[in-house]
């Protein structure tokens, strides 16, 4: 199995990753559990990725991806600064549409998050805001990891260049 590049994180939970998808070799995971949980959404894409050496990415596509990465980082920095200085800290950066629902479901099933959310669900009236904040915070991390992985794949020419993001508060 290949050695993960320095700084590689799990696409599910952002923990340091050591396990690579053996099918497409495009995604990394921290544990077999995270890989199994992600398989539900990944299995349709896995194996369809063209090996890097057979794919040529145009300079135009690379420039578009780099611009999207810059915009994504700018928005991420704005949200981070708002959390540091704003009164309302409950601002989250998420992907939108079906991608957001997928990220929320993946986040809800992260080790450590699921049990906490289940106990908060039991006392929803008193702790609903805490549960929502925890879920969206985890979903933001999941979405960020997936977005950064998608940018890397786009640079290799392996996925479409359209991706969506929305700010939620």
Secondary structure, DSSP 4 states (H G I P E B T S, - for coil): -PPPPTT-B-TTT-SBP-EE-TTTS--EESSHHHHHHHHHHHTTTTT-SPPGGG----HHHHHHHHHHHHHHHHHHHHHHHHHHH-S----EEE--THHHHHHHHHHHTSTTHHHHHHHHHHTHHHHHHHHHHHHHHHHHHHHHHHHHHHHHHHHHT-S-S----EEE-
